[in-house]
Amino acid sequence: MKLGNHIRRCRFDHGEISQQALANAVGVTRLTIHSIEKGKFVPSTLLAFKIARFFGKGVEEVFYLTNDENEP
């Protein structure tokens, strides 16, 4: 299984904020946000909740599980 996410779409829907602005808001680096978006890094539970809360969404609205590692 793989953890997918809708962070890029959420950033766009949230006024097209940058990865840096999101990173600053949740207390991580821009590279961390980039790596999560690309599926190269799985965030901690706490970070996943911080990201979801920033967008005013539930964790499962931002993150999802997939069986196929090739799915976006």
CHARMM internal coordinates of N, CA and C (Angstrom, degrees):
IC EDIT
DIST 1 N 1 CA 1.4552
DIST 1 CA 1 C 1.5235
ANGL 1 N 1 CA 1 C 109.56
DIST 1 C 2 N 1.3035
ANGL 1 CA 1 C 2 N 113.32
DIHE 1 N 1 CA 1 C 2 N 155.01
DIST 2 N 2 CA 1.4655
ANGL 1 C 2 N 2 CA 120.38
DIHE 1 CA 1 C 2 N 2 CA -179.45
DIST 2 CA 2 C 1.5231
ANGL 2 N 2 CA 2 C 108.61
DIHE 1 C 2 N 2 CA 2 C -134.96
DIST 2 C 3 N 1.3235
ANGL 2 CA 2 C 3 N 115.67
DIHE 2 N 2 CA 2 C 3 N 148.23
DIST 3 N 3 CA 1.4547
ANGL 2 C 3 N 3 CA 120.83
DIHE 2 CA 2 C 3 N 3 CA 176.81
DIST 3 CA 3 C 1.5229
ANGL 3 N 3 CA 3 C 108.96
DIHE 2 C 3 N 3 CA 3 C -93.66
DIST 3 C 4 N 1.3169
ANGL 3 CA 3 C 4 N 116.43
DIHE 3 N 3 CA 3 C 4 N 116.44
DIST 4 N 4 CA 1.4579
ANGL 3 C 4 N 4 CA 121.41
DIHE 3 CA 3 C 4 N 4 CA 175.23
DIST 4 CA 4 C 1.5192
ANGL 4 N 4 CA 4 C 109.39
DIHE 3 C 4 N 4 CA 4 C -99.19
DIST 4 C 5 N 1.3248
ANGL 4 CA 4 C 5 N 115.82
DIHE 4 N 4 CA 4 C 5 N 171.59
DIST 5 N 5 CA 1.4639
ANGL 4 C 5 N 5 CA 118.51
DIHE 4 CA 4 C 5 N 5 CA -179.97
DIST 5 CA 5 C 1.5212
ANGL 5 N 5 CA 5 C 111.34
DIHE 4 C 5 N 5 CA 5 C -153.83
DIST 5 C 6 N 1.3158
ANGL 5 CA 5 C 6 N 113.94
DIHE 5 N 5 CA 5 C 6 N 162.22
DIST 6 N 6 CA 1.4585
ANGL 5 C 6 N 6 CA 122.71
DIHE 5 CA 5 C 6 N 6 CA 177.71
DIST 6 CA 6 C 1.5324
ANGL 6 N 6 CA 6 C 110.14
DIHE 5 C 6 N 6 CA 6 C -115.27
DIST 6 C 7 N 1.3212
ANGL 6 CA 6 C 7 N 117.60
DIHE 6 N 6 CA 6 C 7 N 28.92
DIST 7 N 7 CA 1.4646
ANGL 6 C 7 N 7 CA 120.69
DIHE 6 CA 6 C 7 N 7 CA -174.96
DIST 7 CA 7 C 1.5281
ANGL 7 N 7 CA 7 C 111.58
DIHE 6 C 7 N 7 CA 7 C -61.21
DIST 7 C 8 N 1.3074
ANGL 7 CA 7 C 8 N 117.44
DIHE 7 N 7 CA 7 C 8 N -44.35
DIST 8 N 8 CA 1.4717
ANGL 7 C 8 N 8 CA 119.07
DIHE 7 CA 7 C 8 N 8 CA -178.96
DIST 8 CA 8 C 1.5260
ANGL 8 N 8 CA 8 C 110.59
DIHE 7 C 8 N 8 CA 8 C -59.59
DIST 8 C 9 N 1.3284
ANGL 8 CA 8 C 9 N 116.83
DIHE 8 N 8 CA 8 C 9 N -44.99
DIST 9 N 9 CA 1.4674
ANGL 8 C 9 N 9 CA 120.55
DIHE 8 CA 8 C 9 N 9 CA 178.66
DIST 9 CA 9 C 1.5326
ANGL 9 N 9 CA 9 C 110.18
DIHE 8 C 9 N 9 CA 9 C -63.49
DIST 9 C 10 N 1.3220
ANGL 9 CA 9 C 10 N 116.68
DIHE 9 N 9 CA 9 C 10 N -41.51
DIST 10 N 10 CA 1.4662
ANGL 9 C 10 N 10 CA 120.29
DIHE 9 CA 9 C 10 N 10 CA 178.71
DIST 10 CA 10 C 1.5173
ANGL 10 N 10 CA 10 C 110.93
DIHE 9 C 10 N 10 CA 10 C -62.34
DIST 10 C 11 N 1.3267
ANGL 10 CA 10 C 11 N 117.14
DIHE 10 N 10 CA 10 C 11 N -40.91
DIST 11 N 11 CA 1.4687
ANGL 10 C 11 N 11 CA 120.00
DIHE 10 CA 10 C 11 N 11 CA 177.96
DIST 11 CA 11 C 1.5264
ANGL 11 N 11 CA 11 C 110.33
DIHE 10 C 11 N 11 CA 11 C -62.00
DIST 11 C 12 N 1.3310
ANGL 11 CA 11 C 12 N 116.18
DIHE 11 N 11 CA 11 C 12 N -42.36
DIST 12 N 12 CA 1.4585
ANGL 11 C 12 N 12 CA 120.64
DIHE 11 CA 11 C 12 N 12 CA 179.32
DIST 12 CA 12 C 1.5306
ANGL 12 N 12 CA 12 C 110.68
DIHE 11 C 12 N 12 CA 12 C -63.50
DIST 12 C 13 N 1.3376
ANGL 12 CA 12 C 13 N 115.45
DIHE 12 N 12 CA 12 C 13 N -46.21
DIST 13 N 13 CA 1.4643
ANGL 12 C 13 N 13 CA 120.71
DIHE 12 CA 12 C 13 N 13 CA -179.11
DIST 13 CA 13 C 1.5276
ANGL 13 N 13 CA 13 C 112.50
DIHE 12 C 13 N 13 CA 13 C -68.24
DIST 13 C 14 N 1.3095
ANGL 13 CA 13 C 14 N 117.00
DIHE 13 N 13 CA 13 C 14 N -19.59
DIST 14 N 14 CA 1.4648
ANGL 13 C 14 N 14 CA 122.76
DIHE 13 CA 13 C 14 N 14 CA -177.55
DIST 14 CA 14 C 1.5370
ANGL 14 N 14 CA 14 C 110.28
DIHE 13 C 14 N 14 CA 14 C -98.95
DIST 14 C 15 N 1.3175
ANGL 14 CA 14 C 15 N 116.43
DIHE 14 N 14 CA 14 C 15 N 39.51
DIST 15 N 15 CA 1.4631
ANGL 14 C 15 N 15 CA 120.31
DIHE 14 CA 14 C 15 N 15 CA 177.50
DIST 15 CA 15 C 1.5105
ANGL 15 N 15 CA 15 C 114.17
DIHE 14 C 15 N 15 CA 15 C 84.61
DIST 15 C 16 N 1.3332
ANGL 15 CA 15 C 16 N 116.76
DIHE 15 N 15 CA 15 C 16 N 21.73
DIST 16 N 16 CA 1.4609
ANGL 15 C 16 N 16 CA 122.14
DIHE 15 CA 15 C 16 N 16 CA 179.30
DIST 16 CA 16 C 1.5256
ANGL 16 N 16 CA 16 C 111.98
DIHE 15 C 16 N 16 CA 16 C 55.75
DIST 16 C 17 N 1.3411
ANGL 16 CA 16 C 17 N 115.73
DIHE 16 N 16 CA 16 C 17 N 44.28
DIST 17 N 17 CA 1.4677
ANGL 16 C 17 N 17 CA 118.82
DIHE 16 CA 16 C 17 N 17 CA 179.65
DIST 17 CA 17 C 1.5260
ANGL 17 N 17 CA 17 C 109.88
DIHE 16 C 17 N 17 CA 17 C -68.82
DIST 17 C 18 N 1.2972
ANGL 17 CA 17 C 18 N 115.04
DIHE 17 N 17 CA 17 C 18 N 153.01
DIST 18 N 18 CA 1.4595
ANGL 17 C 18 N 18 CA 121.20
DIHE 17 CA 17 C 18 N 18 CA -178.54
DIST 18 CA 18 C 1.5215
ANGL 18 N 18 CA 18 C 110.80
DIHE 17 C 18 N 18 CA 18 C -80.48
DIST 18 C 19 N 1.3315
ANGL 18 CA 18 C 19 N 114.55
DIHE 18 N 18 CA 18 C 19 N 163.70
DIST 19 N 19 CA 1.4644
ANGL 18 C 19 N 19 CA 119.38
DIHE 18 CA 18 C 19 N 19 CA 173.56
DIST 19 CA 19 C 1.5265
ANGL 19 N 19 CA 19 C 109.66
DIHE 18 C 19 N 19 CA 19 C -59.59
DIST 19 C 20 N 1.3254
ANGL 19 CA 19 C 20 N 116.75
DIHE 19 N 19 CA 19 C 20 N -37.69
DIST 20 N 20 CA 1.4654
ANGL 19 C 20 N 20 CA 120.71
DIHE 19 CA 19 C 20 N 20 CA -179.50
DIST 20 CA 20 C 1.5188
ANGL 20 N 20 CA 20 C 111.73
DIHE 19 C 20 N 20 CA 20 C -64.10
DIST 20 C 21 N 1.3340
ANGL 20 CA 20 C 21 N 116.86
DIHE 20 N 20 CA 20 C 21 N -42.24
DIST 21 N 21 CA 1.4674
ANGL 20 C 21 N 21 CA 119.79
DIHE 20 CA 20 C 21 N 21 CA 179.37
DIST 21 CA 21 C 1.5248
ANGL 21 N 21 CA 21 C 110.80
DIHE 20 C 21 N 21 CA 21 C -63.91
DIST 21 C 22 N 1.3312
ANGL 21 CA 21 C 22 N 117.46
DIHE 21 N 21 CA 21 C 22 N -41.47
DIST 22 N 22 CA 1.4631
ANGL 21 C 22 N 22 CA 120.38
DIHE 21 CA 21 C 22 N 22 CA 177.10
DIST 22 CA 22 C 1.5236
ANGL 22 N 22 CA 22 C 110.31
DIHE 21 C 22 N 22 CA 22 C -65.07
DIST 22 C 23 N 1.3166
ANGL 22 CA 22 C 23 N 116.20
DIHE 22 N 22 CA 22 C 23 N -43.97
DIST 23 N 23 CA 1.4707
ANGL 22 C 23 N 23 CA 120.74
DIHE 22 CA 22 C 23 N 23 CA 179.20
DIST 23 CA 23 C 1.5255
ANGL 23 N 23 CA 23 C 110.94
DIHE 22 C 23 N 23 CA 23 C -58.18
DIST 23 C 24 N 1.3254
ANGL 23 CA 23 C 24 N 116.96
DIHE 23 N 23 CA 23 C 24 N -45.46
DIST 24 N 24 CA 1.4663
ANGL 23 C 24 N 24 CA 120.82
DIHE 23 CA 23 C 24 N 24 CA 178.75
DIST 24 CA 24 C 1.5216
ANGL 24 N 24 CA 24 C 110.86
DIHE 23 C 24 N 24 CA 24 C -61.42
DIST 24 C 25 N 1.3233
ANGL 24 CA 24 C 25 N 116.87
DIHE 24 N 24 CA 24 C 25 N -40.01
DIST 25 N 25 CA 1.4646
ANGL 24 C 25 N 25 CA 121.26
DIHE 24 CA 24 C 25 N 25 CA -176.92
DIST 25 CA 25 C 1.5194
ANGL 25 N 25 CA 25 C 112.58
DIHE 24 C 25 N 25 CA 25 C -67.56
DIST 25 C 26 N 1.3412
ANGL 25 CA 25 C 26 N 117.12
DIHE 25 N 25 CA 25 C 26 N -32.05
DIST 26 N 26 CA 1.4702
ANGL 25 C 26 N 26 CA 119.06
DIHE 25 CA 25 C 26 N 26 CA -176.73
DIST 26 CA 26 C 1.5235
ANGL 26 N 26 CA 26 C 112.99
DIHE 25 C 26 N 26 CA 26 C -107.07
DIST 26 C 27 N 1.3372
ANGL 26 CA 26 C 27 N 116.96
DIHE 26 N 26 CA 26 C 27 N 1.57
DIST 27 N 27 CA 1.4667
ANGL 26 C 27 N 27 CA 120.81
DIHE 26 CA 26 C 27 N 27 CA 172.28
DIST 27 CA 27 C 1.5162
ANGL 27 N 27 CA 27 C 116.03
DIHE 26 C 27 N 27 CA 27 C 81.18
DIST 27 C 28 N 1.3445
ANGL 27 CA 27 C 28 N 117.13
DIHE 27 N 27 CA 27 C 28 N 35.00
DIST 28 N 28 CA 1.4657
ANGL 27 C 28 N 28 CA 121.06
DIHE 27 CA 27 C 28 N 28 CA 176.08
DIST 28 CA 28 C 1.5207
ANGL 28 N 28 CA 28 C 108.89
DIHE 27 C 28 N 28 CA 28 C -131.63
DIST 28 C 29 N 1.3204
ANGL 28 CA 28 C 29 N 116.76
DIHE 28 N 28 CA 28 C 29 N -178.13
DIST 29 N 29 CA 1.4622
ANGL 28 C 29 N 29 CA 120.36
DIHE 28 CA 28 C 29 N 29 CA 177.95
DIST 29 CA 29 C 1.5276
ANGL 29 N 29 CA 29 C 110.38
DIHE 28 C 29 N 29 CA 29 C -88.36
DIST 29 C 30 N 1.3243
ANGL 29 CA 29 C 30 N 115.43
DIHE 29 N 29 CA 29 C 30 N 162.22
DIST 30 N 30 CA 1.4551
ANGL 29 C 30 N 30 CA 120.39
DIHE 29 CA 29 C 30 N 30 CA 176.28
DIST 30 CA 30 C 1.5168
ANGL 30 N 30 CA 30 C 110.32
DIHE 29 C 30 N 30 CA 30 C -61.81
DIST 30 C 31 N 1.3259
ANGL 30 CA 30 C 31 N 117.41
DIHE 30 N 30 CA 30 C 31 N -36.50
DIST 31 N 31 CA 1.4595
ANGL 30 C 31 N 31 CA 121.64
DIHE 30 CA 30 C 31 N 31 CA 179.58
DIST 31 CA 31 C 1.5343
ANGL 31 N 31 CA 31 C 110.68
DIHE 30 C 31 N 31 CA 31 C -62.28
DIST 31 C 32 N 1.3167
ANGL 31 CA 31 C 32 N 117.18
DIHE 31 N 31 CA 31 C 32 N -35.77
DIST 32 N 32 CA 1.4699
ANGL 31 C 32 N 32 CA 120.45
DIHE 31 CA 31 C 32 N 32 CA 177.48
DIST 32 CA 32 C 1.5255
ANGL 32 N 32 CA 32 C 109.90
DIHE 31 C 32 N 32 CA 32 C -63.02
DIST 32 C 33 N 1.3202
ANGL 32 CA 32 C 33 N 117.29
DIHE 32 N 32 CA 32 C 33 N -46.68
DIST 33 N 33 CA 1.4680
ANGL 32 C 33 N 33 CA 120.61
DIHE 32 CA 32 C 33 N 33 CA 178.79
DIST 33 CA 33 C 1.5202
ANGL 33 N 33 CA 33 C 110.07
DIHE 32 C 33 N 33 CA 33 C -62.02
DIST 33 C 34 N 1.3150
ANGL 33 CA 33 C 34 N 117.21
DIHE 33 N 33 CA 33 C 34 N -44.64
DIST 34 N 34 CA 1.4674
ANGL 33 C 34 N 34 CA 121.64
DIHE 33 CA 33 C 34 N 34 CA 178.21
DIST 34 CA 34 C 1.5292
ANGL 34 N 34 CA 34 C 110.45
DIHE 33 C 34 N 34 CA 34 C -58.37
DIST 34 C 35 N 1.3178
ANGL 34 CA 34 C 35 N 117.38
DIHE 34 N 34 CA 34 C 35 N -46.44
DIST 35 N 35 CA 1.4651
ANGL 34 C 35 N 35 CA 121.73
DIHE 34 CA 34 C 35 N 35 CA -178.55
DIST 35 CA 35 C 1.5236
ANGL 35 N 35 CA 35 C 111.94
DIHE 34 C 35 N 35 CA 35 C -64.83
DIST 35 C 36 N 1.3271
ANGL 35 CA 35 C 36 N 117.36
DIHE 35 N 35 CA 35 C 36 N -37.58
DIST 36 N 36 CA 1.4617
ANGL 35 C 36 N 36 CA 120.56
DIHE 35 CA 35 C 36 N 36 CA 176.94
DIST 36 CA 36 C 1.5246
ANGL 36 N 36 CA 36 C 109.52
DIHE 35 C 36 N 36 CA 36 C -66.25
DIST 36 C 37 N 1.3240
ANGL 36 CA 36 C 37 N 117.26
DIHE 36 N 36 CA 36 C 37 N -47.09
DIST 37 N 37 CA 1.4687
ANGL 36 C 37 N 37 CA 121.34
DIHE 36 CA 36 C 37 N 37 CA 179.84
DIST 37 CA 37 C 1.5225
ANGL 37 N 37 CA 37 C 111.56
DIHE 36 C 37 N 37 CA 37 C -56.60
DIST 37 C 38 N 1.3128
ANGL 37 CA 37 C 38 N 117.26
DIHE 37 N 37 CA 37 C 38 N -40.27
DIST 38 N 38 CA 1.4595
ANGL 37 C 38 N 38 CA 122.08
DIHE 37 CA 37 C 38 N 38 CA -177.16
DIST 38 CA 38 C 1.5329
ANGL 38 N 38 CA 38 C 112.62
DIHE 37 C 38 N 38 CA 38 C -82.68
DIST 38 C 39 N 1.3399
ANGL 38 CA 38 C 39 N 117.29
DIHE 38 N 38 CA 38 C 39 N -4.20
DIST 39 N 39 CA 1.4541
ANGL 38 C 39 N 39 CA 120.73
DIHE 38 CA 38 C 39 N 39 CA 179.19
DIST 39 CA 39 C 1.5174
ANGL 39 N 39 CA 39 C 114.31
DIHE 38 C 39 N 39 CA 39 C 78.05
DIST 39 C 40 N 1.3230
ANGL 39 CA 39 C 40 N 116.51
DIHE 39 N 39 CA 39 C 40 N 17.55
DIST 40 N 40 CA 1.4625
ANGL 39 C 40 N 40 CA 121.08
DIHE 39 CA 39 C 40 N 40 CA 179.79
DIST 40 CA 40 C 1.5294
ANGL 40 N 40 CA 40 C 112.39
DIHE 39 C 40 N 40 CA 40 C -91.38
DIST 40 C 41 N 1.3188
ANGL 40 CA 40 C 41 N 116.08
DIHE 40 N 40 CA 40 C 41 N -12.98
DIST 41 N 41 CA 1.4629
ANGL 40 C 41 N 41 CA 121.50
DIHE 40 CA 40 C 41 N 41 CA -178.16
DIST 41 CA 41 C 1.5174
ANGL 41 N 41 CA 41 C 108.44
DIHE 40 C 41 N 41 CA 41 C -140.50
DIST 41 C 42 N 1.3244
ANGL 41 CA 41 C 42 N 116.22
DIHE 41 N 41 CA 41 C 42 N 133.31
DIST 42 N 42 CA 1.4648
ANGL 41 C 42 N 42 CA 121.63
DIHE 41 CA 41 C 42 N 42 CA 176.76
DIST 42 CA 42 C 1.5260
ANGL 42 N 42 CA 42 C 107.75
DIHE 41 C 42 N 42 CA 42 C -98.07
DIST 42 C 43 N 1.3251
ANGL 42 CA 42 C 43 N 117.42
DIHE 42 N 42 CA 42 C 43 N 120.99
DIST 43 N 43 CA 1.4638
ANGL 42 C 43 N 43 CA 119.41
DIHE 42 CA 42 C 43 N 43 CA -177.74
DIST 43 CA 43 C 1.5218
ANGL 43 N 43 CA 43 C 111.85
DIHE 42 C 43 N 43 CA 43 C -71.25
DIST 43 C 44 N 1.3114
ANGL 43 CA 43 C 44 N 114.99
DIHE 43 N 43 CA 43 C 44 N 156.81
DIST 44 N 44 CA 1.4585
ANGL 43 C 44 N 44 CA 119.81
DIHE 43 CA 43 C 44 N 44 CA 172.81
DIST 44 CA 44 C 1.5268
ANGL 44 N 44 CA 44 C 108.17
DIHE 43 C 44 N 44 CA 44 C -65.77
DIST 44 C 45 N 1.2936
ANGL 44 CA 44 C 45 N 115.89
DIHE 44 N 44 CA 44 C 45 N 163.24
DIST 45 N 45 CA 1.4675
ANGL 44 C 45 N 45 CA 120.59
DIHE 44 CA 44 C 45 N 45 CA 177.77
DIST 45 CA 45 C 1.5237
ANGL 45 N 45 CA 45 C 109.74
DIHE 44 C 45 N 45 CA 45 C -59.07
DIST 45 C 46 N 1.3144
ANGL 45 CA 45 C 46 N 116.86
DIHE 45 N 45 CA 45 C 46 N -43.71
DIST 46 N 46 CA 1.4624
ANGL 45 C 46 N 46 CA 121.09
DIHE 45 CA 45 C 46 N 46 CA -179.74
DIST 46 CA 46 C 1.5293
ANGL 46 N 46 CA 46 C 110.93
DIHE 45 C 46 N 46 CA 46 C -60.74
DIST 46 C 47 N 1.3301
ANGL 46 CA 46 C 47 N 117.62
DIHE 46 N 46 CA 46 C 47 N -44.99
DIST 47 N 47 CA 1.4579
ANGL 46 C 47 N 47 CA 120.43
DIHE 46 CA 46 C 47 N 47 CA 179.97
DIST 47 CA 47 C 1.5278
ANGL 47 N 47 CA 47 C 110.85
DIHE 46 C 47 N 47 CA 47 C -66.14
DIST 47 C 48 N 1.3154
ANGL 47 CA 47 C 48 N 117.71
DIHE 47 N 47 CA 47 C 48 N -39.89
DIST 48 N 48 CA 1.4636
ANGL 47 C 48 N 48 CA 120.75
DIHE 47 CA 47 C 48 N 48 CA 177.79
DIST 48 CA 48 C 1.5235
ANGL 48 N 48 CA 48 C 110.19
DIHE 47 C 48 N 48 CA 48 C -59.50
DIST 48 C 49 N 1.3248
ANGL 48 CA 48 C 49 N 117.09
DIHE 48 N 48 CA 48 C 49 N -42.60
DIST 49 N 49 CA 1.4582
ANGL 48 C 49 N 49 CA 120.66
DIHE 48 CA 48 C 49 N 49 CA 178.23
DIST 49 CA 49 C 1.5287
ANGL 49 N 49 CA 49 C 111.20
DIHE 48 C 49 N 49 CA 49 C -66.37
DIST 49 C 50 N 1.3291
ANGL 49 CA 49 C 50 N 117.60
DIHE 49 N 49 CA 49 C 50 N -39.91
DIST 50 N 50 CA 1.4656
ANGL 49 C 50 N 50 CA 120.58
DIHE 49 CA 49 C 50 N 50 CA 178.69
DIST 50 CA 50 C 1.5234
ANGL 50 N 50 CA 50 C 110.92
DIHE 49 C 50 N 50 CA 50 C -62.15
DIST 50 C 51 N 1.3206
ANGL 50 CA 50 C 51 N 116.27
DIHE 50 N 50 CA 50 C 51 N -43.37
DIST 51 N 51 CA 1.4649
ANGL 50 C 51 N 51 CA 120.43
DIHE 50 CA 50 C 51 N 51 CA 179.96
DIST 51 CA 51 C 1.5208
ANGL 51 N 51 CA 51 C 110.32
DIHE 50 C 51 N 51 CA 51 C -64.12
DIST 51 C 52 N 1.3290
ANGL 51 CA 51 C 52 N 116.48
DIHE 51 N 51 CA 51 C 52 N -47.95
DIST 52 N 52 CA 1.4680
ANGL 51 C 52 N 52 CA 120.48
DIHE 51 CA 51 C 52 N 52 CA -179.90
DIST 52 CA 52 C 1.5271
ANGL 52 N 52 CA 52 C 110.50
DIHE 51 C 52 N 52 CA 52 C -61.40
DIST 52 C 53 N 1.3134
ANGL 52 CA 52 C 53 N 117.32
DIHE 52 N 52 CA 52 C 53 N -44.21
DIST 53 N 53 CA 1.4637
ANGL 52 C 53 N 53 CA 121.27
DIHE 52 CA 52 C 53 N 53 CA -179.43
DIST 53 CA 53 C 1.5262
ANGL 53 N 53 CA 53 C 110.90
DIHE 52 C 53 N 53 CA 53 C -63.36
DIST 53 C 54 N 1.3251
ANGL 53 CA 53 C 54 N 116.93
DIHE 53 N 53 CA 53 C 54 N -38.26
DIST 54 N 54 CA 1.4643
ANGL 53 C 54 N 54 CA 120.51
DIHE 53 CA 53 C 54 N 54 CA 177.61
DIST 54 CA 54 C 1.5277
ANGL 54 N 54 CA 54 C 110.84
DIHE 53 C 54 N 54 CA 54 C -55.98
DIST 54 C 55 N 1.3198
ANGL 54 CA 54 C 55 N 116.09
DIHE 54 N 54 CA 54 C 55 N -40.54
DIST 55 N 55 CA 1.4614
ANGL 54 C 55 N 55 CA 120.81
DIHE 54 CA 54 C 55 N 55 CA -179.31
DIST 55 CA 55 C 1.5256
ANGL 55 N 55 CA 55 C 112.99
DIHE 54 C 55 N 55 CA 55 C -86.60
DIST 55 C 56 N 1.3356
ANGL 55 CA 55 C 56 N 117.44
DIHE 55 N 55 CA 55 C 56 N -1.11
DIST 56 N 56 CA 1.4574
ANGL 55 C 56 N 56 CA 120.65
DIHE 55 CA 55 C 56 N 56 CA -179.59
DIST 56 CA 56 C 1.5244
ANGL 56 N 56 CA 56 C 112.48
DIHE 55 C 56 N 56 CA 56 C 70.49
DIST 56 C 57 N 1.3297
ANGL 56 CA 56 C 57 N 115.38
DIHE 56 N 56 CA 56 C 57 N 32.30
DIST 57 N 57 CA 1.4591
ANGL 56 C 57 N 57 CA 121.38
DIHE 56 CA 56 C 57 N 57 CA -177.77
DIST 57 CA 57 C 1.5183
ANGL 57 N 57 CA 57 C 110.35
DIHE 56 C 57 N 57 CA 57 C -125.39
DIST 57 C 58 N 1.3319
ANGL 57 CA 57 C 58 N 114.94
DIHE 57 N 57 CA 57 C 58 N 164.00
DIST 58 N 58 CA 1.4523
ANGL 57 C 58 N 58 CA 120.51
DIHE 57 CA 57 C 58 N 58 CA 171.99
DIST 58 CA 58 C 1.5270
ANGL 58 N 58 CA 58 C 109.35
DIHE 57 C 58 N 58 CA 58 C -78.30
DIST 58 C 59 N 1.3159
ANGL 58 CA 58 C 59 N 117.11
DIHE 58 N 58 CA 58 C 59 N 157.83
DIST 59 N 59 CA 1.4576
ANGL 58 C 59 N 59 CA 121.31
DIHE 58 CA 58 C 59 N 59 CA -178.70
DIST 59 CA 59 C 1.5329
ANGL 59 N 59 CA 59 C 111.24
DIHE 58 C 59 N 59 CA 59 C -56.89
DIST 59 C 60 N 1.3301
ANGL 59 CA 59 C 60 N 116.78
DIHE 59 N 59 CA 59 C 60 N -40.64
DIST 60 N 60 CA 1.4684
ANGL 59 C 60 N 60 CA 119.97
DIHE 59 CA 59 C 60 N 60 CA -177.61
DIST 60 CA 60 C 1.5352
ANGL 60 N 60 CA 60 C 112.90
DIHE 59 C 60 N 60 CA 60 C -73.84
DIST 60 C 61 N 1.3195
ANGL 60 CA 60 C 61 N 117.49
DIHE 60 N 60 CA 60 C 61 N -9.59
DIST 61 N 61 CA 1.4657
ANGL 60 C 61 N 61 CA 120.46
DIHE 60 CA 60 C 61 N 61 CA 173.26
DIST 61 CA 61 C 1.5266
ANGL 61 N 61 CA 61 C 110.82
DIHE 60 C 61 N 61 CA 61 C -84.02
DIST 61 C 62 N 1.3186
ANGL 61 CA 61 C 62 N 116.74
DIHE 61 N 61 CA 61 C 62 N -20.94
DIST 62 N 62 CA 1.4617
ANGL 61 C 62 N 62 CA 121.59
DIHE 61 CA 61 C 62 N 62 CA -178.34
DIST 62 CA 62 C 1.5350
ANGL 62 N 62 CA 62 C 111.02
DIHE 61 C 62 N 62 CA 62 C -103.15
DIST 62 C 63 N 1.3240
ANGL 62 CA 62 C 63 N 116.38
DIHE 62 N 62 CA 62 C 63 N -37.78
DIST 63 N 63 CA 1.4643
ANGL 62 C 63 N 63 CA 121.88
DIHE 62 CA 62 C 63 N 63 CA -177.49
DIST 63 CA 63 C 1.5197
ANGL 63 N 63 CA 63 C 110.23
DIHE 62 C 63 N 63 CA 63 C -116.99
DIST 63 C 64 N 1.3174
ANGL 63 CA 63 C 64 N 116.47
DIHE 63 N 63 CA 63 C 64 N 148.81
DIST 64 N 64 CA 1.4621
ANGL 63 C 64 N 64 CA 121.38
DIHE 63 CA 63 C 64 N 64 CA 179.24
DIST 64 CA 64 C 1.5357
ANGL 64 N 64 CA 64 C 109.57
DIHE 63 C 64 N 64 CA 64 C -149.06
DIST 64 C 65 N 1.3212
ANGL 64 CA 64 C 65 N 115.39
DIHE 64 N 64 CA 64 C 65 N 156.92
DIST 65 N 65 CA 1.4582
ANGL 64 C 65 N 65 CA 121.52
DIHE 64 CA 64 C 65 N 65 CA 176.74
DIST 65 CA 65 C 1.5176
ANGL 65 N 65 CA 65 C 109.68
DIHE 64 C 65 N 65 CA 65 C -97.56
DIST 65 C 66 N 1.3188
ANGL 65 CA 65 C 66 N 114.72
DIHE 65 N 65 CA 65 C 66 N 143.75
DIST 66 N 66 CA 1.4438
ANGL 65 C 66 N 66 CA 120.25
DIHE 65 CA 65 C 66 N 66 CA 176.89
DIST 66 CA 66 C 1.5267
ANGL 66 N 66 CA 66 C 108.57
DIHE 65 C 66 N 66 CA 66 C -135.52
DIST 66 C 67 N 1.3180
ANGL 66 CA 66 C 67 N 116.71
DIHE 66 N 66 CA 66 C 67 N 148.04
DIST 67 N 67 CA 1.4583
ANGL 66 C 67 N 67 CA 121.41
DIHE 66 CA 66 C 67 N 67 CA 178.30
DIST 67 CA 67 C 1.5186
ANGL 67 N 67 CA 67 C 111.97
DIHE 66 C 67 N 67 CA 67 C -84.52
DIST 67 C 68 N 1.3179
ANGL 67 CA 67 C 68 N 117.14
DIHE 67 N 67 CA 67 C 68 N -26.34
DIST 68 N 68 CA 1.4627
ANGL 67 C 68 N 68 CA 122.02
DIHE 67 CA 67 C 68 N 68 CA -175.19
DIST 68 CA 68 C 1.5121
ANGL 68 N 68 CA 68 C 109.58
DIHE 67 C 68 N 68 CA 68 C -100.34
DIST 68 C 69 N 1.3180
ANGL 68 CA 68 C 69 N 116.68
DIHE 68 N 68 CA 68 C 69 N 118.88
DIST 69 N 69 CA 1.4736
ANGL 68 C 69 N 69 CA 120.61
DIHE 68 CA 68 C 69 N 69 CA -179.27
DIST 69 CA 69 C 1.5251
ANGL 69 N 69 CA 69 C 112.03
DIHE 68 C 69 N 69 CA 69 C -69.46
DIST 69 C 70 N 1.3240
ANGL 69 CA 69 C 70 N 118.49
DIHE 69 N 69 CA 69 C 70 N -11.48
DIST 70 N 70 CA 1.4621
ANGL 69 C 70 N 70 CA 121.16
DIHE 69 CA 69 C 70 N 70 CA 179.73
DIST 70 CA 70 C 1.5273
ANGL 70 N 70 CA 70 C 112.60
DIHE 69 C 70 N 70 CA 70 C -92.20
DIST 70 C 71 N 1.3335
ANGL 70 CA 70 C 71 N 117.33
DIHE 70 N 70 CA 70 C 71 N -6.52
DIST 71 N 71 CA 1.4664
ANGL 70 C 71 N 71 CA 120.42
DIHE 70 CA 70 C 71 N 71 CA 178.68
DIST 71 CA 71 C 1.5138
ANGL 71 N 71 CA 71 C 110.12
DIHE 70 C 71 N 71 CA 71 C -72.15
DIST 71 C 72 N 1.3410
ANGL 71 CA 71 C 72 N 118.11
DIHE 71 N 71 CA 71 C 72 N 147.77
DIST 72 N 72 CA 1.4730
ANGL 71 C 72 N 72 CA 120.44
DIHE 71 CA 71 C 72 N 72 CA 177.80
DIST 72 CA 72 C 1.5092
ANGL 72 N 72 CA 72 C 111.76
DIHE 71 C 72 N 72 CA 72 C -70.92
END
COOR INIT
IC SEED 1 N 1 CA 1 C
IC BUILD
